[in-house]
Amino acid sequence: MPATPALRRALAVLLALPLLTLAACGYGSQAKDDDTVRVAAGAKKIDGLDSVRIGYFGNLTHGTALVGNRKGFFQRELGATQARYAVFNAGPSEIEALNSGSLDIGWIGPSPAINGYTKANGENLRIIGGSASGGVKLVVNPDRVKSLADVEGKRIATPQLGNTQDVAFLNWAAEQGWRIDAQSGKGEVTVVRSDNKVTPGAFRSGAIDGAWVPEPTASMLVAQGGRVLLDETSLWPDEEFVITNIVVRQEFLEEHPKVVEAVLRASVETNAWINAHPDEAKAVANEQLEADSGKALPAEVLDPAWKSIRFTDDPLAATLDAQAEHAVRAGLLDRPDLAGIYDLTPLNKVLKAQGAPAVDDAGLGAE
């Protein structure tokens, strides 16, 4: 008997329930199976582990993960241990996934890493490597803001209360002598916490006068007529600061050190390939962004955004310590004890095997 319209609708609802349940978990969208590199024939599992769950954001500042996924660097190093990916929109949700055990290794910004480490009293994660520096800009409406002094009294967006860019902007504003209540965002400059997906629309409508944001959002605003008023790189010694780290669940690191080494080896290989093939790497990262989100970036956004990011294995630990101090001064964080937040032993083992110099933890390494 053919199904009635009502029955077809009921079946559609039932079939959709598992998808709704997955989306409701809040741990980020799963990478499509079509985009997962196949395991090589004859490959063996590392330590008998079936899979490792890897998280990252759909941002160009997470280009190592985007390219490493798309080009199969991670899967080749993992052998028959399947690399499974989850894409996140914000640091807190990725930290929650690490805490719950639904994620093993993740690419994440410094502020969420600091918050996740301190709130768990140093018992849930370790930073095990670097990934990227730079790629953050203050972009403004040139009709409303013509100089740095003009930022006073304006509405400036940051991605989220307490996130890496929010902390950076609050610290910079304080250095200009402007008073802002960090929690409410109210003061001599109004800080508008706006998701990066929403910010371009708010900028276009005139609801905000500018934004302190990572790539590719910064270049999206420029494509809409915005002007780069300040590149955060210019505020740091040697013009470098950590924007993306690699973190791991401590329990996973202890139980599966060979798997962690394999992921780090793939990360180092990916960064070397990106730096040797910047134009091809840019296209590959954009392909993965399209696979994850359904939409690729146009050239007028992709090209300038990619140029502003430097991919590096060095976690730039001293700059993370400075970022923590900025959060303390802004009133967003009690003075943290970051001793032990890094475990760079696996990374330095990988680097030594490749004849590369070791990286430093700025005195914040695990004993």
C-alpha positions in Angstrom: 0.0 0.0 0.0 1.5 3.4 -0.9 2.4 5.7 1.9 0.0 8.5 2.6 1.4 12.1 2.8 1.0 12.0 6.6 2.9 8.8 6.9 5.7 10.1 4.7 5.9 13.2 6.9 6.1 11.0 10.1 8.8 8.9 8.5 10.8 12.0 7.6 10.6 13.2 11.2 11.8 9.8 12.6 14.7 9.7 10.1 15.7 13.2 11.1 15.9 12.5 14.9 19.4 11.0 14.9 20.7 14.0 13.0 19.0 16.4 15.4 20.4 14.5 18.4 23.9 14.9 16.9 23.5 18.6 16.3 22.2 19.1 19.8 25.3 17.7 21.5 27.0 21.1 20.9 30.4 19.7 20.2 30.7 20.9 16.7 29.7 19.4 13.3 31.2 16.2 12.2 33.4 16.1 9.1 31.8 14.5 6.1 32.7 10.8 5.5 33.3 11.7 1.8 36.1 14.0 3.0 37.9 11.5 5.1 41.1 10.1 3.5 41.0 6.4 3.2 43.3 4.2 5.3 46.1 2.8 3.2 46.0 -0.9 2.4 48.1 -3.0 4.8 48.3 -0.1 7.4 48.3 -1.1 11.0 46.6 0.5 14.0 48.8 2.4 16.5 48.7 0.6 19.8 45.6 -1.1 18.5 43.6 2.1 18.8 40.6 2.2 16.4 40.4 6.0 16.0 41.5 9.4 17.3 39.1 12.3 17.4 40.6 15.6 16.2 38.9 19.0 16.5 39.5 22.3 14.9 37.6 25.5 13.9 36.5 26.5 10.4 39.0 29.4 10.5 42.1 30.0 8.3 44.1 30.4 11.5 43.5 26.6 11.9 45.0 26.1 8.5 47.3 23.3 9.7 44.3 21.1 10.6 42.4 22.1 7.5 45.3 21.2 5.2 46.4 18.2 7.2 42.9 16.8 7.0 42.4 17.5 3.3 45.8 16.3 2.1 45.7 13.2 4.4 48.8 14.0 6.4 47.2 12.9 9.6 45.7 9.7 8.3 49.0 8.6 6.7 50.9 9.0 10.0 48.1 7.3 11.9 48.1 4.2 9.7 44.9 2.1 10.3 44.0 4.2 13.4 41.2 6.3 11.8 41.4 10.1 12.0 37.9 11.4 12.8 37.2 15.1 12.7 34.8 17.5 14.4 34.5 21.2 13.5 33.8 23.7 16.2 32.6 27.4 16.2 34.0 28.4 19.6 36.7 27.5 22.1 34.4 26.8 25.1 32.5 24.0 23.2 35.8 22.4 22.2 37.1 22.5 25.8 33.8 20.9 26.8 34.3 18.2 24.3 37.8 17.5 25.6 36.6 17.5 29.2 33.8 15.1 28.4 36.1 12.7 26.6 34.4 13.1 23.2 37.5 14.7 21.7 41.1 13.7 22.0 43.2 16.3 20.3 42.3 19.8 19.2 43.5 23.0 17.5 42.4 25.9 19.7 43.2 29.5 20.6 45.3 30.5 23.6 42.5 32.0 25.8 40.3 28.9 25.7 43.4 26.7 26.4 44.3 28.9 29.4 40.7 28.9 30.7 40.3 25.2 30.2 43.6 24.5 32.0 43.0 26.8 35.0 39.3 25.9 35.6 40.2 22.3 35.8 43.2 23.0 38.1 45.6 21.8 35.4 44.0 18.3 35.3 42.3 18.1 31.9 44.6 19.2 29.0 48.1 20.0 27.9 49.4 22.2 25.1 51.6 20.0 23.0 52.5 22.2 20.0 52.0 25.4 18.1 50.3 25.9 14.8 49.9 29.5 13.8 50.8 33.1 14.5 49.1 36.3 13.4 46.0 36.7 11.4 44.2 39.2 13.7 43.2 42.8 12.7 41.2 45.8 13.8 39.1 46.6 10.8 36.9 49.8 10.9 34.4 51.7 8.8 36.7 54.4 7.3 33.8 56.9 7.2 33.4 56.7 11.0 36.9 55.9 12.2 39.9 57.6 10.6 42.6 57.1 13.2 43.3 55.0 16.3 42.1 57.9 18.5 38.8 57.8 16.8 38.1 54.4 18.2 37.1 56.1 21.5 33.3 56.3 21.7 32.7 53.7 19.0 31.2 50.2 18.9 33.8 47.6 18.3 33.0 43.9 17.9 35.0 40.9 19.2 34.0 37.3 18.7 33.1 36.3 22.3 33.5 37.4 25.9 36.9 36.3 27.1 38.0 34.8 23.8 41.5 35.5 22.5 40.6 38.5 20.4 38.3 40.0 23.1 41.2 39.9 25.6 43.6 41.4 23.1 41.2 44.3 22.3 40.5 45.0 26.0 44.2 45.1 26.7 44.9 47.4 23.8 42.1 49.7 24.7 43.3 49.9 28.3 46.8 50.9 27.0 45.1 53.8 25.2 43.7 54.9 28.5 40.1 54.0 27.8 38.0 52.5 30.6 35.7 49.5 29.7 33.8 47.2 32.0 35.1 43.8 30.7 32.0 41.8 31.5 29.3 44.2 30.1 31.5 45.7 27.4 30.3 49.2 28.3 32.6 52.1 28.7 34.6 54.7 26.7 34.5 52.2 23.9 31.5 49.8 23.6 32.6 46.2 23.0 30.0 44.2 21.1 30.5 40.4 21.5 29.4 39.0 18.1 29.9 35.6 16.5 32.3 35.8 13.6 29.5 34.6 11.3 27.3 37.5 12.4 29.9 40.3 12.4 30.0 40.9 8.6 26.3 41.5 8.6 26.5 43.8 11.6 29.3 45.7 9.9 27.4 46.0 6.7 24.3 47.3 8.4 26.3 49.9 10.4 25.4 48.3 13.8 29.1 48.3 14.6 31.9 50.7 13.7 34.6 48.1 13.5 35.8 44.7 14.8 39.0 43.1 16.3 38.7 39.7 14.6 40.7 36.8 13.2 40.9 35.8 9.5 39.0 35.3 7.4 36.5 37.6 9.1 38.9 40.5 9.0 39.3 40.3 5.2 35.5 39.8 4.8 35.1 43.2 6.4 37.7 44.7 4.2 35.9 43.3 1.1 32.8 45.2 2.3 34.7 48.5 2.3 36.4 48.3 5.7 39.9 49.5 6.4 42.6 47.7 8.4 43.4 50.2 11.2 45.7 47.9 13.1 47.3 44.5 12.6 47.8 42.9 16.0 51.1 41.5 14.8 52.6 45.0 15.1 52.0 45.0 18.9 54.2 42.0 19.6 58.0 41.6 19.9 59.4 40.0 16.7 55.8 40.5 15.2 54.7 37.1 16.3 52.2 35.8 18.8 50.3 32.5 19.2 46.8 32.4 17.7 46.4 28.6 17.5 47.8 25.8 19.7 47.5 22.1 19.7 46.0 20.6 22.9 45.4 17.1 24.1 43.4 15.4 26.9 46.0 14.5 29.5 44.5 11.0 29.9 44.8 10.4 26.2 48.4 11.6 26.2 49.3 9.3 29.0 47.5 6.3 27.4 48.4 6.8 23.8 51.7 8.7 23.5 52.5 7.0 20.1 49.2 8.3 18.6 49.9 11.8 19.9 53.4 11.6 18.3 51.9 10.5 15.0 49.5 13.5 15.0 52.3 15.9 15.9 54.5 14.3 13.2 51.7 15.0 10.7 51.3 18.5 12.0 55.0 19.2 11.4 54.9 17.7 8.0 51.8 19.7 7.1 53.3 23.0 8.2 56.4 22.3 6.2 54.3 21.6 3.1 52.2 24.7 3.7 55.3 26.9 3.9 56.8 25.3 0.8 53.6 25.5 -1.2 51.7 28.6 0.0 49.4 29.0 -3.0 48.5 25.4 -3.3 48.0 25.2 0.5 45.7 28.2 0.4 43.5 26.4 -2.2 43.5 23.2 -0.2 42.5 25.0 3.0 39.6 26.6 1.1 38.5 23.2 -0.3 38.3 21.9 3.3 36.4 25.0 4.5 33.9 24.4 1.7 33.6 20.7 2.6 33.0 21.6 6.3 30.7 24.5 5.8 29.3 24.2 2.3 30.9 27.5 1.2 34.3 28.4 -0.1 35.9 31.8 0.4 36.1 34.2 -2.5 39.6 35.2 -3.7 39.3 38.8 -2.5 38.9 37.4 1.1 41.1 34.3 0.9 44.2 35.9 -0.6 44.9 38.7 1.9 43.7 36.5 4.8 46.1 33.7 4.0 49.1 36.1 3.6 48.6 37.4 7.2 49.0 34.0 8.9 52.3 32.4 9.6 52.3 28.6 10.2 54.8 27.4 12.8 55.4 24.4 15.1 56.6 26.7 17.8 53.9 27.3 20.4 55.4 30.7 21.2 54.9 30.0 24.9 56.1 33.4 26.1 53.3 35.1 24.2 50.7 32.8 25.8 52.0 33.8 29.2 51.6 37.5 28.2 48.1 36.8 26.9 47.2 35.3 30.3 48.5 38.5 31.9 46.4 40.6 29.6 43.3 38.6 30.7 44.2 39.2 34.4 44.6 43.0 33.8 41.2 43.1 32.0 39.5 41.4 35.0 38.5 38.3 33.1 40.8 35.9 34.8 42.3 35.5 38.3 46.1 35.3 38.2 46.6 31.8 36.9 49.3 29.2 37.7 50.2 28.0 34.2 53.1 25.8 35.4 52.6 22.5 33.6 50.3 23.7 30.9 52.9 22.6 28.2 54.2 19.2 27.5 56.5 19.7 24.5 58.4 16.4 24.9 56.6 14.6 22.1 56.9 17.5 19.7 60.6 18.0 20.4 61.1 14.3 19.9 59.5 14.6 16.5 61.5 17.8 15.6 64.8 16.1 16.7 64.1 13.1 14.4 63.7 15.6 11.5 66.8 17.5 12.4 64.9 20.6 13.5 65.7 22.7 16.6 63.7 22.1 19.8 61.0 24.6 20.8 60.8 26.2 24.3 58.0 26.1 26.9 59.0 29.4 28.6 59.3 27.7 31.9 55.7 26.5 31.8 56.4 22.8 31.0 55.1 19.7 32.8 57.7 18.2 35.2 
